[in-house]
Amino acid sequence: MNSPNSEFWNKKKVLITGHTGFKGSWLKVWLEDLGADLLGLSFNESKNNFNRPYASNNIMNIDSDLNSNSWQKTVTDFRPEIVFHLAAQSLVLEGYKNPIETFKTNVGGTINLLSLISELDSVKTSLIVTTDKVYLDRDNHAYKREDSLIGGTDPYSASKSAVELIVSSLLKAKNSPLSTVRSGNVIGGGDWSYNRLIPEIVNHWHKSETLELRSPNGVRPWLHVLEPIRGYLLFAEYLHRGGLVIPAMNFAPSFSNHVPVNQIAQKAFSYLPSRSGFKIMNSSDYSFVETEVLKLDSDLANKTINWRQLWNWEMTLEKTLDWYTNYLQGADPLELIKSDLSSYLHDLAHEKTS
């Protein structure tokens, strides 16, 4: 399996939108480790901005909404070569509660960004992060490939499906150097988003409360956050070096690592230290509609950039829960990210030589 090339990334001028969010924070730390010259653009009024306590001094920060124009001069002056667009409203339930704002953020913000970077001659490669939920679920839960039909039905998924169509049309209209990337259900330390499985498990464990699973039989493609980030970095390298333009790429675990929610929950319950009052049970009342089975095929990533999952779902869950328990005991979150990155790179190097 390939690992990002430090010689390629050293001193590369990289723009990350959403760099204070969950995946953006891990991407930022890895790019810092690779020596990239970074500019981050995020709207820091998010209640779930877990990155504030350990903001880095090694990155220029812009605190701005993508739907404004206040950030554009700074980005233009920075002259980024590579753009990773992660800024988004990323929660299915929030999409149901605030659908118009979800579309404004995910579609309007993306259009505003693309409008600028398409005019910057410095930009050679852009990756637009969407989701595995953009696929239309009409084929008996078959594994979704990059050429499967697009058509998310809930507001969040629909907003990301719209982004997919926008990027695809720009590729045809302007031959712009951009692609979308779609990953499975990503877990890892530092995600505090409401109503996501792992944060909810950790919060209920920490408070010694009962957690009700809203979709216990839902099958998902579970990945540690470092897995798709490695994919994003490798794909950006490939495109920047003049590889064949690929409109979209999936990053997903092996077929055996597509497992149901209740299997993840049971493993977490047995792994976390025992706490009186902490229980996990299935909910009897759930009003929001979600895809029951979501399966993703990443054969294209394997063949094109030699990417595949490194940590299986058990290792992924254990690493994630260790991050949270150590954090709740007072460990520095940035050091926990760096430690997991170091462990991941060690295992990746060992896999390459084994």
Residue, then its C-alpha position, 0 to 999 in steps of 0.5 A: m500500500n502506498s504512503p504519501n510522499s513527503e518530498f512531493w508535499n514539502k513546501k506545497k501550498v495547500l488550502i484546506t476548507g473545514h480545517t477545524g472540523f473532524k476530518g479537516s483537523w486530522l488532514k491538517v496534522w498529516l500535511e504539517d507532518l509532510g511539510a506543506d505550507l497551509l492555509g485553513l478556511s473555516f467558520n469557527e462558530s460551530k458548536n462542535n469545533f473540537n479543534r479550538p483547544y489545540a490550534s496550530n501556529n503552523i497554519m494561516n487561519i481564515d475565520s469566515d463563512l464560504n458564502s461570504n466574500s471576505w476570505q477571497k483576497t487572502v486565498t488569492d494572495f496565498r496562491p494555493e496549488i492544491v485545494f481540499h474542500l471539506a467545509a460542510q454541514s455534515l449531519v443527516l439529522e441536522g439536514y432534516k431539521n434545517p434543510i435550507e441552511t444545509f443547502k446554502t452551506n453545502v451547495g452555495g458554499t461549494i459554488n462560491l469556492l469553485s467560482l474563485i479557484s477555477e479562476l486561479d492559475s495557481v490551482k492545479t488540483s482540487l478535491i471536493v469531499t462529498t459522502d458515500k450517501v450520494y448514491l441512489d439506493r435502488d439496487n438491492h443494497a449492491y456495492k456502490r461504484e463510482d459510476s453508480l447512480i447519484g441521488g441522495t434522498d434526505p436533505y444532507s445527501a441531496s445537497k452532496s449529490a448536487v455538489e457531485l453534479i456541479v463538479s461533473s458539469l464543471l469538468k465538462a464545461k471548463n476542464s477544471p482540475l478537480s474531482t470528488v472523493r467519497s468515503g465510508n463511515v469515518i470514525g476516530g478521535g475528536d468527533w463530537s457531533y451530535n447523533r453520530l454513533i461513536p460520539e454518542i457511545v462515548n458521551h453516554w458511557h462517560k455520563s453512565e447513561t443508557l444509549e438507544l441505537r436508532s438504526p441498529n441493523g444498519v450496515r455501514p462501511w467503517l473506516h478510521v479517519l486516517e484511511p480516507i485522508r491517506g486516500y485524499l493525499l495519494f489521489a491529489e499526488y496522482l492528479h497533480r503529477g498528471g495522472l488520468v483525470i478521474p471524476a470521482m473516487n471511493f474510499a471504503p473498507s474491504f467487504s468484511n468490514h461493512v458491519p451493522v451498527n449493533q455489532i460496533a456498539q456491542k464491541a464498544f460496550s465490551y471494550l470500554p471500562s465498565r460503568s454502572g448505568f451505561k447500557i446500550m439498547n435498540s430504540s423503538d421510536y425513530s422518525f427519520v429515514e436513513t439508508e438501511v444498508l450502505k456498501l461502497d466499492s473502492d476497487l478503483a482506488n486500489k487499482t489507481i493509487n494502490w490504496r486499501q484499508l490498513w486497519n480493520w474495523e476492530m482495530t479502528l474502533e479500539k484506536t478510536l475509543d482509546w483516543y476518547t478515553n485518554y482525552l477524557q482523562g486529560a491527555d492533550p488532543l493534538e498529541l493523541i492525533k500525532s500518536d495515532l498518526s505515528s502508529y498508523l505510519h508505522d503499521l503502513a510501513h510494516e505492511k509495505t515490507s511484510 
